[in-house]
Amino acid sequence: YPTGIRFSTAMMNENADVGMCQYDDISIDGKPLERTGRYLNFSNIDQSEVIKLNLLNKLNNTVWSTVYKAQLAKSVKFEEQIKIGEDRLYQLKIALKASKTVFVNEDLYHYVQNPVSVTNDV
């Protein structure tokens, strides 16, 4: 199934506001890299545990591997003045408002590591 269908199905089946997935890291030329992402070796947990895992840096805090119900996503704003860690803050704000998060334990996102990206300059 395409990624969007996997997320949508998981979120609908669990009546979740948020869906998160694992991801793999690949080089700019498409070769797999050592796995560096946070992996979701758990199924569904309550929102207080989502917040705890986020604060302990044991949860994938990226917005690009997460799907949100539109109404929830629109209710939380990115802090534009924050240049590093804005994903984590956004995810925490979402977790405080969400009723449930579902975890899709598959690599549904392929993160390309670009050696000349802005992220690598930080």
Secondary structure, 3 states (H helix, E strand, C coil): CCHHHHHHHHHHHHCCCEEEEEEEEEECCCCECCCCCCCCCCCCECHHHHHHHHHCCCCCCCHHHEEECHHHHHCCCCCCCCCCCHHHHHHHHHHHHCCCEEEEEEEEEEEEECCCCCHHHC
